[in-house]
Each structure stands twice: as structure tokens, then as C-alpha cells.
């Protein structure tokens, strides 16, 4: 008979020992995994009518996890990519459980056998130069929030930093003067420096002379002087995108996020002839192959490539029916 194992201590050890101590996972990874299990436990609590702290490990079986993933897609409306990210976090926990609770190996293997869902890879979404100019002109320069938002948008679109990197920026991360740049600890705990253009440097110098809202060293704080939340960033993007769309109507058809601004920077570099390896270093990609998605994103670059080729000499001709015997043989 399989021994019952309480879920709570096992999950706590997974976060404190496995992720934090052994793997030294980044805060971004820990937050992502935390959100996954918070959603999973709330779903299980509703299904089993049992508080998470009293759950047994063996109750978290493959059918329940599949039901949770389907719930995310059908009822919560998450994308297939997000569904797969949640499954990755669950798989990571169950691989850890295979060593900590070997008596449940059959249950663990069934969970690990749940496959990621295939999906159609959409083209990368990015903004054109007129759309970027309209977005940067949208914040009101006469208000503190307007000056903050303008500086935030300009840094995001010029550096290509991720959302977590943007909201986590401190004043000490900005080095002005000769060789102006921003220093961040990005995904996978990789440190990188991103150079700043002269207009961006000038805007940041002016912004950093603004009176601080608190003693915190956050570069782009909220009204209370604290770090901007994800929802706060989404709000300011929606607000300024709506304003900018009056001048540039094409923005109405686009969902603008910090990641879209990151894609915009990458496309700008690529269309300027910058090598893929340099773009990968700029964005903090683990592999140059990750940058391949930008090559497929723009029709303009494909049209430019077409102009460099010699088109085949097609000549109009009269249709002639194929010989019946040859037609028969070709059809075999």
C-alpha cells in the first residue's frame, strides 16, 4: 500500500531548497512558479472542497492537472503558450518529487507524460516608426506622471528591456555621461549593459533631477514612490496608446505591451543591418536562434530580399492538353 504524503511540506521544500538554494532561480522564475501553484491550489480547492494545507500529494494526479490546464484555456482565456508555461512549472515540481517521494513514482510518471500543447506560432508584433513617435508624444509633459511615462516608454523602446527589468530598474542602474548605459540583471541571472542613445540620456538626466516621491531608489515609481506593478504598466500603456491612436489610427489595431516595445527595438536593429548575434546579446537571449523569430516578422525585409534576386523569365503561352498516355502514366 502506498504511503500518504502531505503536499504542503513537499511544495515548500521545492521552493526553498530546490529553486532558491540549489538552482538559485531568478526572482522572475520563482514568481512565475508561485503564480502557477497558487492558481492550481485554488482550482483544486474548488474541485475537492479541501483546503490546500490538508491536501495529500497523491490527490494531485494527472487527470486533475489536465482539468486545471483545460480550465486555464477555456475559462480563464489564457493562451496556449501560457498554458505550456504553467505545465513546465508543474513538471519541474514533479521531477523534484520523484526523488523526494519515490513511492509515488507511477503517479509522477503519468503527470510528467502530460505533453505540451502545440500551437501556431504567430508573427512577431511590433510598432512602426510613426506609431512609436505617436506613442512617445502622448504623455503630458506638464505633469509628473506624464514626464515619468514618457521616460519609461522611451527607455523601453530604445533598450528593449523586459517588463520585469523595466519595473525593477533602480537609479543606481543608470550610468550617465560618457558611455551612458543601463545595467540590469536579466533572465537567468545574466548581467548585461545596454547603451543609451543621446536623446534617451537627455530625457533620463532631466527625469532623475525630478523630486523623488520617497526614499526608495526606484527609477520609475508609482504615486507612492514604490515599484510599478504589472497592472500599473498596463494601465499607462492603454492610456497613452488610446491618446496616440487619435494621431496614428493604426495603433487601434494593436495591443501594445512592454514586450511589443522590446520586439520593436529588435526589429529596428535588424532592419538597420545589425547582426543577429549582436541583437541576441542586446536582448539577453540565451541563444542566437531565439532571434530567428524577427527574421520572419517583416514583409518589407522579404520584399527587399526579392529585389536582390533575378526573377525567372516567365513567358505567356497557349495551353496545350497533355498526351493521354503520358497523363495516365503521370497519374500513377
Phi, psi and omega in degrees: 000134182287133180286138179287139180235127179288135184289318190306306181296327180294317180291323178296318179294326178300318181284312186283318184269307186289303186285311187281314185273308186282307183274342184049051181298152180290155176305326179297316180296316181298318179296319180296315179293321179299315180297322178301309184285334174294316178292319181297315182292324177294321178296315180294322179300320178289324182286313187263354182055048185215132180296144183305324182293344181255005181288144172265148182302321183293347177283343181269078183261176184300313179301324180291320179292320177298320178297322178296316180296320177294323177299319180299317183286311189277324185256325179269345176072025179283157180285165177298323178299316179294321176302315181294326177294321177295320179294324178300318178295319180294317177301319180299317178296318183288331173293323175293319180296334180299330178272326184275331182225066184297341179295340181257030186300322181295315178297318181296316181296325178293324178290317180294339180279352178294120185276155170292151182270132179285150181210158178282124181281114181283156176294148181295133179268130179212167182260148174279168180300315177300324179292320178296314181299319180294321180293318181290334180275351186289318182297146181279114182288352181275351181244156178298317181295321179296318179292322177296313184294322179296315179296319179299310182296319181295316179296318181298315185281338180269332182260333183073025179291152176288165181302312182296328179288322179293311183289336181270000182297135174249161179300326181291343179282348183260120178249114183258179183091208180294131181069039182302135180201169175243133181251125181227156168258108188263202181300137181074019180059033179265126178273137175213155179247134180242122182292153179249136176287159183302316178298322179293319178299317181296317179295318180293322177300315179295319182294321183285350173273351178295146176300135181282148181278342179200185179282350181295149182263021180295132183289318180238081184277167172274190184298333181268003180085009181261173180295138178298139176274169177300318180293326178296319178293318179299321180297312183292327178292316178298318182299309184284332176293321178296319178294315183293331183293341176291329178269324182235089187302336182296340178292338179296334182271359185241143174262108186269124176229172176298326180291327175294322176295326176295315176298322181299317179296317180298317180294324179297317178296316183296316181289342176272001177091012179287138182296148181300324181297322179291319179297320178298318177294320181299315184275348182079030178286143178293324183227148176297331182297333178299329182285350181301330184300332182285335178293334184266359194271332189243128178290329183299318180293326178291323178293322177296321178296323180296323181293339181273354181263161176266115183291148177294146181278089178276132180241133177293142180213166180274136180293133176235126180297142181285149176304137185299320181292318177295323178299319178298314181294320178294334181278352181286000000 
